[in-house]
Every structure is written in structure tokens, then in C-alpha cells.
Amino acid sequence: MAISDVKEYTHLTTEEVDQLGRELDALRAEVEESRGADDAAYINRIITIQRRLAVAGRITLFASRWRPAWVAGAAMLGVAKILENMEIGHNVMHGQWDWMNDPEIHSSTWEWDTAQPAEQWKHSHNYVHHQFTNVLGHDNDIGYGILRMAHEQRWHPANLGQPVYNALLATLFQWGVALHDLDLEAIRKREKDPKVLAKQLAQIKRKISRQIGKDYVFFPLLTAATGPANVVPTITANATANLARNLWSYMIIFCGHFPDGALHFTEEELEDETRAEWYLRQMLGSANFEGGRLLHVMSGQLGYQIEHHLFPDLPSNRYAQMSVRVRELAAKYDIPYTTGPLHRQYGQALRTIMKLSLPNRFTATDQPAQPGQATADTQVERGRRTDAERPTRSAQTGDWYSRSSSGGSSRGSSGGAS
Amino acid sequence: MAVIDRLAWARTAGARLTTPLHPDDYLSLVNPLWTARELRGRIERVVPETEDAATVVIRPGWGWRYDHKPGQYVGIGIQVEGKFHWRSYSVSSPPRRDGRTIAITVRAMPEGFLSQHLVDGLEPGTIVRLALPAGEFVLPDPPPARMLMLVGGSGITPVMSMLRTLDRRGTMPDVVVHYSSTSEERMIFRDEVCALADRHDGLTLHRRHTDDEGVLDLADLDTIVPDWRERETWACGPAPMLDAVEEHWERAGLDDSLHLERFSLKLDGDGGEGGTLRFQNSGRSIEVDGATTVLEAGEQAGVGMPYGCRVGICHTCTLTLVSGTVRDLRTGDEYDDTHDSVQTCVTVPVGDCTLAI
């Protein structure tokens, strides 16, 4: 069974699916050709704003024993961390800015301000999530191995704790993400290659020690210079900034594929999938949210999740304009285009988390019926696929680079001719 | 050294605060030249030399070393329409340890959009990327007693750096400069070269305007510079001129005393055997012949290959070899160690290879 057998597009002939693919390819080519000085100026401006905010926040915290300074410092730092993770780090690592040929803003060298090493992120996200988006048993981002997010996932009594796990995941999001590429289940079953595991753990250990050292040791100690009473408030302010970033990125990311209307797929739909069908799956498996320009910048343009999944490596500042065309195409081919205000989209994701903590017999699905596709009767086993079990990868989701020789060297240490 | 050690320590310590970024990433917000992450320079001024040539004076930022050898070139990366493009140009200024700036002299080529941009479109204050000086076309120190410079067109720039150095050090030996240009107006550094010839008895200048006089027939060297065989020779100019010079000197059995500077990359090494090139992390692969560089092959395969000067200078394109052997086309050297860093723009695969990208 191919993806075109799914109800939402059984009305499309193979030719029409191919035509849609060609139209999306044309849109892609159009943007690729028109990338230029304005786009380069955009990312450079965002990076400058983000770094200035971070500096301003850190400096303000030298007076953090004074409550207003604590609030201002934590807020600036929180916003800086959100910008860095969402609009800069995530998008740079997709290769959205590689076309500038600037080694300082390149997917192969970027390291971001969060616990997960960039290299592991590029594997778990660029490859596994973007290529196998919403395919049950393949896309590890469906619940991150912690939450049951689809009726087709087999229920387990442990799922009763979902409301609690969800709150913990939101609070500790960066640490959850840090462990995401390890595949804890494979480790538990002793199926993980010990060499790979050792390397990944070394990378994580190094990254975490630097992250914790910066936020909870060195900066707090430095603020003692303006009075020892600043040390503890700086620690709490930094923790607050990290928490704000965790909650925000958790919420934005859960709006990407879990609102009602974003479909799940099964392995069968991957079979012989053409490029046009991959496009279709991305459109049907993703959900946008609406909002102002600032909201979109603060969420790394992931309010245009559909456009991001169609064109993961095109510059994020173009998604807004592309969304107009993508919506027109969705209307033309009579394909759903899921969107709504942020609170509604997150509300739906949250409702699914709560509902699916119970076995299917207690709940009704909020998803549109999908005959011929994964049904509530389809049961997908837990556990992950290894890369060897996956189809070959697609070209445009953003590369992932293994810097095996350096054991995860920081970009700082490759500092040119110093 | 103690100061440098302390600086290095301060940077390492600073990096604990700025991680995952580098302190320079923040310092460059204050002054764009305060970073050694990538070598940078600021355009100070663009001085017109002739109708279509200009000298670009650049103030390099942190990490630059002013001790280039006279005759070497530098890589320069300019952002045009958002994208960095790299080219190499000979430094025309003499090396000075107390220097603050370097100068390159560029002629706008009809189809060379970057040289055109450098000559016409570069505003003072523009920040460019730089690659450290490189090249073997250099003036020895001390210079040989008798020298011959065969120059065509903008090939004058490295020679100018040598002449200025000899002038500044007051060590001008017996030098003959034969300088060809299409016309007098297009002759870069015309006045300065003449002034140098007037000032130094040892410096003899022959000028030739090829629009009127035609190009130099090397057989005429016997009359123009009768002792050319006894002179160590530097030749820089367009490719046909250099080919002719090379052949002439080879025939005279004098290739050891000839130094050539080509503006384009000449890959002398044997090609590889070709094979299947695999790109480990992107999972892509491509069959290539032994003449296609790893960089070109990667680009053909649709891999987002990093690249810089594309002539083996700037090391921007360096990737880690996972398995197999590659050959450096410039030297014929082979690299086959896992974890070897290879410059993809000047290497070709010898059999099947895998690269970490």
C-alpha cells in the first residue's frame, strides 16, 4: 500500500500527485534562486540581536540580588536562549544557511546552547524525524519514547502516568532531548553498539559539563565580584531562563505534529514512496499555528511547520511567504492544511496526551477517520529501528555530520589561525 | 611568549563562559575585526591604478601575520548577494612586521564578476574574509645577484611586491624587468616602476606595449637581455605567455632557474584512478573518474560541501577521510589514514573512498 491509498488523497490520481510534487519543486527552485543579500542580512541580524541580548542579560545579573535586575536578566537570557535554539540553532543545523558558504554559520560547524550535542541532534532530527515524519515505529519524535501519542501505539499500564511524564518532559525538555538519540530502550536490551554508545555518552558528558559549568558555576561565581549576594540569585535566574526555554520549545514542538488533523502513517506507506508522496506525507503529518511576526521568530518559524517539513533546508525567513503558495496548492488539490491559533493547537496536543494515557476502549479518536490507513486496530510495537533497517535517506532534510575523529570538538577550538 | 600564553589561557577560560560559542563571537560584535574564528579584513580604501585595475587596501583583523614573503598571494572571500566567493590575489604591498594593512591589486576581468566587484563595487568599511598568504613564487632572502622578471599585464602585482621589498631594504641587485602591457594606459604601476628604475642603477626596465609592438618573441631575449641564461627568472602573466616561457627555458635546460606564477590552479600530479566516492553521513555516493576532485564530485552528488578558494589555499573545504585513498593533485601525495584531513578541492579519489560528511 502506498501513501496515495490514504483517504485524504484517494481522490488524487498518480498524475495529480506527481503534478503537486512538481509544483512544490518549482516553488523550492524559485526560493533557492532568489536567496540573496536580504536573507543573509536577516540571519546575521537575528544572530547579532540574540548575542547582544545574551550579553545584556548576563551583565544585568551582576546586580541580580536586586529583584528588578533578576527579572530583567532572566527575561533577556531566556529570550536569547529561545532565539538561539529555535530561530538560529535548529535552522542553521538543517543547513538552511549553508548556501551562504560562511563557515561561521554552517550546519557542519554549528553547536547550540542546549544539552544535546549538535551531531546527535542532526541524526535524530534531520534524518530520523524529518525523513520518517509521523510514521509509527519509525519517527521517534512521536511521543519521544515517553508518551503514547497515537491510538495505534500499544497501550501499557505505565501510560497512566502520562500527565506526570508530560509535565516532567516539558520542564526538563533539554535533558530529554539530550538523551533522545541514545535510544535508551536499545541500551536496556543491550542491543546498542557499545562503541557508538561510548562515543555518544562522551559527547553528551562534555556538552553537559560545559553547559552546566557556564550557567551554574562560572557565571554565578563571577557575579560575586559585585557582591556575594548575587551568586544564588544568578543561579536561580539562569535556571529560570533555561526553564522558560524548555517550556517554550516543548510547547512549540508539540504543536508541530500532535494537533488533531496531523495524520500518522504506518510502515506500509513508506514502501516505494516517491518524492511527491514524501511531500504529501509531510503536508498531512504536520500542523501550523497562526500568530504575529514576533511569535513566528520566537518559535523559529515552526508555526510554518508544514512549509518547514516540505522544505527543511530553505531559509526560515521565507516560510511565511511560501505558506501562501502552499495553502493555495492545498486548496487546489483539496488536501487538508491544518492550522489554528497556538492555544488551540497546543490544547489539542495536550488533550491527546491525556486521553491516550487510557486504553483505546475508553476513548474516542479526535483524528478524522482514516480507512485504508492506520486504524485503532493496528497495533505498533514499541522500540526503534536502527539506521540499517531504514530506507536510504532523502537529500533535503539537512545533513548530519559525524566528527568522529575529534570526539566532538567544539567550534571554538577550530578557531582558525589564532 | 608569556603574553601569548596568557592570552591563550584567557581565551580558553573565556570559552567556558561563552560556550558553545567562542569569545571572539561576542568580541566581533564590538569590532568586526576582533575575531580569529575566520580571518577577516576591513576594506580601507580602493585606489584606482588604471581604467580597469585598482589596488584594494585591507586592514586584517586578529590572527593575521604580516610576514608574508614578497610575491605570495592571499585568499579573499567577499560576500556578494549573501554568498561568500573566494579568489586569490597576489599581495602587491611589501611585507612589514609593523604593518597595519596589506594591499592587493586587481584587474577587472571581462567575465570575472568578483574582480569586477573588487574594482568597482567595494565600499571602504566592507568586511571581507581572508586566507593567510601562500605560494612559492617568492623573492629569496638574500636575493640572487642577477634576476630577470618577465611580466605580462596584471602579473606585475607579485613582482611589484618583490621590487618594493628590494627598494625598501636597499638590497636591489642587478634586476631586469621586462614588462608587457596592451597599452601604456593599461600598464599598472607604470609610474612607480619607472621611478624605481630611475632610482636604482641595478634596475633595468623594458616596457612593451603589445597592441602596437605585438607580444614578445622569446627568441629576441638574446638581444634584449643577452645574459638571460645567467639570470634567475621570475615570470608572471597570462597562461599562453607562461607556457611559452616554460617551454623556452626547458629547451635551454634552465628550468631550475625559472619561477612561474600562474593565476589559475595547475594540477601537475597524476590523476587518481577514480572509484566510488561515498559520503558517510548523508548516505550519498557517486562514481567518479580520476580527474574529478572530491569537492566537485560531492557537489555533483548533491552533498552540501563546504568550499572556499577552490585552489587549495584556504582549507575551508577540508573534510575527514573515513576510508580509502585520495591523491593531492598538486603534489601527487597520497592520503590513506582514517581521520586524515583532506582538502577536497585539490584531491581526487584513488579507488573507492568514504568521507565524513
Interface residues (C-beta under 8 A of the other chain):
Chain A: R35 G36 A37 D38 D39 A40 A41 T48 R51 R52 V55 G95 D98 W99 M100 N101 D102 P103 E104 H106 S107 S108 E111 W112 D113 K207 R210 Q211 G213 K214 F218 F219 L222 T392 R393 A395 D399 W400 Y401 S402 R403 S404 S405 S410 R411 G412 G415 G416 A417 S418
Chain B: A8 R11 A15 R16 L17 T18 T19 P20 L21 H22 P23 D24 D25 Y26 L29 A36 R37 E38 L39 W62 G63 W64 R65 Q79 E81 G82 K83 F84 H85 L132 Q280 N281 S282 G283 R284 G302 V303 G304 P306 Y307 G308 T316 T320 V322 T338 H339 A356 I357
